[in-house]
Amino acid sequence: MAEKKQFVLGKEPLTLKSCEAYLCERPTLVLSEDSKQRIAHCREYLDKKLENANKPIYGVTTGFGSLWKHSISPEQLTTLQENLVKSHACSCGDEVEADIVRLMLLLKAHALQIGNSGVQVETVERIIDMLNNDILPIVYDRGSLGASGDLAPLANLFLPLIGEGEVRYKGEKCKSKEVFNKLGLATITFRSKEGLALLNGTQFMSSHGVYALIKAHRLATVADNLAALSLDAFFGLTAPFSDQLHTIRPHAGQLTVARHLRKLLEGSEIQTKPKEQVQDPYSFRCVPQVHGASRDAIDYVTKVVETEINSVTDNPTVFPDDDLVVSGGNFHGQPLAIVYDFLAIALAELGNISERRTAQLILGLRGLPEFLVAKPGLNSGFMIPQYAAAAMVSKNKMYCYSAASDSIVSSNGQEDHVSMGANAATKLLPIIDNLERIFGIELLNAAQALEFRRPLKSSPIIENIMTELRKTVPMVKEDVVMYKQMDEARNFIINYPFV
């Protein structure tokens, strides 16, 4: 049996690709020696600072939020931190997906090892133990304002460290303490600031962003493939994808998409045939401009998120070499909230233009039968899948509401501006779910339309998609139960290796 790969935490910055590789390969996590030294150095400094403290240190010798005026005695510091985690474990709603919980643990361990948070080495190692044993805390998707970080969900995430809360282990929901005991893992006795270091931070928001972006990059590629398939099925023109046109408006995404479309359609017999039309509708002609703008947005959001996941976002922040403990605002989720709203629009637009291509294909234009069925009237054909796509496009527009533009005062006025970044993050997931289904509907329609162009063939890339799709989704010759085909098409969108 091959030895399991290792992932050395702290050796290099995290990226979207390294996070994706972690989720796919699930290597054994190891904390680097440099990381251990940084963590220990910061912890030792904070302990000495407390011994000689002549003024309050927020969250270390005081209460939290608007309770900062209350002083805490040295013998109560552990109780203070444990109480914080218990009282703040207020996430509610639906369970967060397993891969997002894995990312939350990974990103928090990475942030703590930077060495500005004042935690114990043992605390970070226990988080790593949870990942290596796939002990996944039960976290719910609602309750964070994205202001003092993701307080409520992160509290649920780290209840197991003190023997509280529930976890998923080997597919079962269990009490965390029972799982720890079974595996011989000791719980953690918090020292000063540790609960605060775990709960302050943007790891709930960040993990959702990483997860969504992994899917978003792939869906941008899928969108181009579907556009190419629909274009050939619609007997469309490739002239709008010429390099000359896009080099004089050189947005990176636009140029990338135009070149990608030409590659996808290279060798298409359909493209060699003369066309009567001078130009196509915008949903075909403007694919580089629309898909390209979404790609540029996805790339920008990726840069912001990669900066965030390599940042220290708890509070207060400890600078041992500068003899400095700063109570600041790095936990504020505004940088993420704004770009997640941006990402929501970019993803929704990919679905918006996809549905328009679907609609064009069922209109009975350019030699295609109305609703893409040989005997319209007796058969409704592909009439209603477009309805479903339109409904999901409309719902995605609702999710494009700007969460970042909202703020509700909390903590008795201490937290008077909040980012709502968690709401911006979680609404990305239903957009993506809808997008996969909208794309599945375009795939069904485009593949059906292409059958009416036979014996002409599309490009080798498109024909390979057709061959693989037809293994599970046959051409519709008369009305069938359509939701089953839609489900199969969505599965195809998720699993096929689009290029």
N, C-alpha and C positions, 0 to 999 in steps of 0.2 A: 504494500500500500504506500502510495506516494506521501512524503512528509508534507504536512500542511504548511502553506506559506506563512510568513511573518509580516506584520505591518508594524514598523517601529514608530510609535507616536512621539512626535517632537523632533524627528530627524529632518523633516522638511515641511513646508507649508502644505495645507490641504488644498485640493482643487476639486472642481466638479468631477473630473475624471477619476481622481483617487477615491473620492467618496462613492462613485458608481462602482469602481472596482472592488471596494470593500463590501458593498452590498451583494455584488455578484459572486465574489470568491470567498467571502467570510474568512479571511486569514486570521491567524492568532495575533492579537494585539499585544505589543510589548512596549513598556515605557522606557524611553532612552535614558541612559545614565546622565546625560546633560540635563534632561528634564527633571530627574529626581533631585539633582543638585540645585536647580533653580527653585523648585518647590520648597525644598528643605531650607534654603537660604532665606527665602521670604518668610517662612513660618518662624524660623529662629529670630529674625529681626522683629517680627510682630510681637512675639513673646517678651522680648527684651523691652520693646516699646511700652508694653502694658505695665511692666514692672516699674517704669519710671514716668508713667503718664501723669502730666500735671493739668491736663484738660480733657474733656470728653472726646471720644472717637466714635463717630456715628456707627450704630449697628454693632459695635464691639463692646463699648461700655455704656451704650444707651439703648432705649427702645427704638422701634422702627417707625418710619413714616412720620405722621404727626405726633407720635409718642417719643420723639427724639429728646424731649426735655426730661424724660425719666432716666435716672442713672441706675446702672446695674452693678451690683457688688461682684468682686472677683469669684466668689464661691457660687454665683448664680449664672456664670457665663455659659456653661454647657446647657443648663436648663433653658436659658434664653434662646439658644440656637435650635434646640430640639422643639421648643414651643413654636418657634417661627415656622418650621417645616410642617408641624402638625396643623397649626391654625390656618396656614396659607394653602393647604391642599384642598382647594375648592374648585378644581376643574370639573366640568360636568358635560353632559351630552353624550356623544358617541365615542367609542374607543378609537384612539389614534392608531393608524395602520402600523403594523409591526416594523416595516422598514424605516418609517419616520421615527419611531421610538429608538431604533438602533442608531439612527443619525443623531438624535438628541443626545444620547449617551456619548457617542463618539465626539461630537462637537464640544460638549461640555468638558470632557476629559482633555481634549486638545487645548481649549481655552485656559483651563486651570494649570496645565503644564508650562505655560508661557512664564509663569512665576511672578505674577503681580496680584495674586488673589489671597494669599495667606492661609492656604489649606494645608493639611498634612499629606505627606506622600501616600500614607495608607488609604486616605480617602479616594485619591485618584486611582490607586491600584484596585480598590474595591469596585469602582465603576468599570474598570477594564475587566475585572473578574466577571461582572455581570454580562458584559458583551461576549466574552470568551465562552461562557456557559449558556449563552442565549437566554438569560433571565431578563424578561422584558416587563418593566413596571406597567401597570394599568394606568394610562393617562387618557384624559378625555379632551375633546377638541374645543371646548368653550370655557371662557373664564379669564382669559388674559386680555389686558388693555394694551399690551406692548409698550408699557411706559417704564415702570421699575423692572424692566425686563419682562419675562413671561412667568410672573410669580406663581400663579395658581397651577398651571400644568407642570412647571419644574418642581414644585413642592410635591405633587403626586409622583413625579419621576424619582425623587430621591427619598421618599418615605422608607423604602426597603433598607437604606443604609442605617437606619436606627431601629430596624425590626418592625416597622409599621407598613401598612398598605398591602396591596395585592400585586401579583405578577402573573404573567403568562409563562409557563415553563412546560416544554414538551407538549404544547397545544392545550394545556389545562390552566384554568384560573386557580391560583393557589395563594395562600397567605405567604408573604415574603419571608417571614421568619422561619417557616417550615422548610422552605427551599434552601435558605442559607444554612440551616442546621444540617440538612441532608447532605449538602456539598461541603460541609466543614468550613464555611465562610463566616468569619466573625463580623458582627455589626460594628459600627464606628461610634466611638464616643467623641462627639464634636468638641472642638476647642473654639476659642473666640473667633467670631466672624464666619465660621465654616458654613453654617446654614445660609447665611446671607450670600456668601460666594456661590453657593449652589443654586439659589433661587433667583438672584439677580442675574440677568443675562438674556440674550436673545435667541437661545438655542431652539425654542419651539418654533419661532418665526423662521429662523435660518434653516432648520431641518425641512420644513415645508417648502421653502424656496429651493433648496438643493434637490429635493424629490421632484418638485414641479419642473425645474429646469432640465433635469435629466430627461424627462418625458417631452418637454417642449422642444429641445434640440432635435429629438427623433421625429416628432410630429411635423416639424418644419420640412424635413426631408420627405415624409409621407405626403404632405400637401403638394409638393412639386410633382411627385410621381402620379398622384391622382389628377392633377391638372393636365399633365402630358397625356394620360389615358383618355380623359374627357375631351381634350382638344382633338385628338385623332378620331375619336368616336363622333365628334361634332363636325368633322371635316374642316377643321380650323387651319389657320395660317401660322407659320413659324417666323415670318418676316419680323414681327414685333419683338423677337428675341435676338435680333442681330447685335453683334458686339458694337458696331458703329453707333447704334442708338443709345446704348447704355454707358459707353465710355464718355459721352458728352453730358451725361448726368450721373456721375460716378459714385453714387451711393453704394457702399460695399455689398449690402444685401441684395440690392437690385441687380447688380452685375453678376453676383453669385447665382442667383435664381435663373437669370437668362441663360447663362452658360450651362447650368444644370439641366434646364429644359431641352436645350439643343442636344446635350449628351443623351438624355433619356429618349429622345425621338430619332436619334441617329439610326439610319437604316430602315426607316418606316416607308413601306411601299405606298401608304396612303398619302404621305407628304410629296410623293413624286407626281401625283395626279393633279391636273389643273383644277382650280377653284373658281367659282363664279363671283364670289363676294370680294369686295375690295378690302373690307375690314370685318373683324369679329366683335361681338359684344365685349364690354369691359372685363367681364368675369373671366374671359379667355385672354384678351389682348393685354390686359394690365396685370397679369399674374406676376411678372417680375417686380413691378412697382409695389403691389400689395403684399405679396409673400416676402419680398425683400425688406419692406419696412418692418414687418413682424420679426424677421431674422435679425435685423439691426437692434431691435428692442430686446430680443432674447439675449443677444451678445452683450448688450450694455448691462442688463440686469445680472448676467453671469459675473461680470467684473465687480459689481457692487457686492454681490453675495460672497464671492471669493475673498474680497477684502474683509467682509464681516466675519466669516468663519475662521479667520486667522487673527481675530482681534480679542482684546480683553474687554468684556462688557458687563462685569459685575461692579459692585460699589460697596464701600469705598475701595479705591485702588491703592495698592501698596507699592512703593518704590524704595526697596531696602537700601540701594546704593546712594540714594539721594536723601535718606532719612526723612521720608515724606509719605504721609497717608492722606490722600485727597478724596474728599466726598464730592463726586461729580455726577455726570449724567450719561456715561457711556452705555447704560442700559436702555436708553430711549430708542425706540424702534423706528423713528421717522425715516432714516435712510432706507430701511427695508419697506416700510409701508408705502412710500411714494412709488418705488420701483415695482412693487407687486401690483399696484393699481395699473401701472404702465404695462406690465406683463399680462394682466388680465385682458386689457384692450387688444394687445398684440395677438393673443391666442384666440380671442373671440372673433377677431377679423378673419383669421384663417377659416373659421367655420362659416362666417358670413358669406365669404366669396365662394366657398365650396357649395353651399346650398343654392347659390345663384347659378352655378354651373349645372347642378342637378336639375333646376327648374328649366333651364334652356334645353336640356336633353329630352324633356318630356313634352315639349310644345308641338311636336310634329313638324319640325323644321328640317331642311336640308336632306330630304329623303327618308327621314326617320319616321316611323309610325307614332301617332299620338299615344302618349303614355308607354311607349316602347313595347307594345304588345301587338302581335300579328293581327288579331281580331278585336280591335277596340270596340266598345259598346257591350258586346257579350262579356268581354274581359275588361277589368279596370286597370290591369297591369300595374305600372309603377306610379299610379296616381297618389296613393296615400303615404308611401315612404317620404315623399317631399313634404307632406304635412308635418310628419314627425320631425324631419330635419328643421323645418321652419319653427316649430314649437321650441326645439332645443336652442336654436339660434337666438330666439327671443329671450329665452331664459338666461342665456349667456350674457345678453345685453344687460339684464338685471344685475348680474354678478359684476358688471363693469362699474357699478356704483363706486364712487371713490371713498373707500374706508378711511384713507389718510386725511380726508378733509373734515372728519368728525373728531370731536373731543368731548369727553364728559369728565367733569372734575371728580376726583376721588381722594381718599385718605384725608378727609376733613379739610380739603383745600390745599394740602401740601403738594399733591400731584395735580396741579391745575391745568396741565396740558398733557394729553396722552396721545399716542400715535395711532391706536387701533390697528397696529401692524399685524396682530394675530388674526384679526378678521380679514385683513387684506390677504394674509397667507392662506387661510383655510378655504377661502372662496376660489382659490386657484384649482383645487381638486375637482369640484363639480364641473368647472369649465372644461377641464381636461377630459373628464368622463363623457361629457356631452360631445366634445370635439371628436373623440374616438368613434362615437356613434354616428355623428354627422358625416365623418369621413367614410364610415362603412356604407352609408346610404349612397354617397357619391360613387363609391366603388361599384356597388350593385348596378346603379344606373349606367355608368360609363361602360362597364363590361357588357351589359345587355345591349347597349347601343352599338358597341363595336361589332357584335355578332351580325348586325344588319349591314355591315360593310364587307362581309365575306363575299368572295374569297380573298379580298385584299387583306394584307397583313400589316400590323403596326411594327414597331421596332423590336429587336430581340429582347430588350429589357421589358417592354410592355407585354410582349407575347408570353414571356416567362411568368409574369404576374397572372396573366389570363389562365395559363396552364395550371398553375398551382391553385388558383381560386376555384377552377372548375372541378377540382377533386372533392370539394365540399359544397360548392354552390353551383348547381346546374343552371343553364339558361332557362328562363321562364317562357314557356310556349303557350300556356293558359294559366289562369289564376291559381295561385297556391297560397298556403298559409304563410304570410309574408314576414311575420315577426321572427320566425325561425331563421329565415335567410338573413335578416338584419343582424341577428345575434352572431351567426356564422361570419358575416362580413366584418363585424366589429372584432371578433377574435382574430381574423386574418390581419386586420389593421394593426393589432397589438403584437402579433407574433411573426409576421412575414419580414424577412431581412431586406427591406427597401434600401436601394442604393442612391 
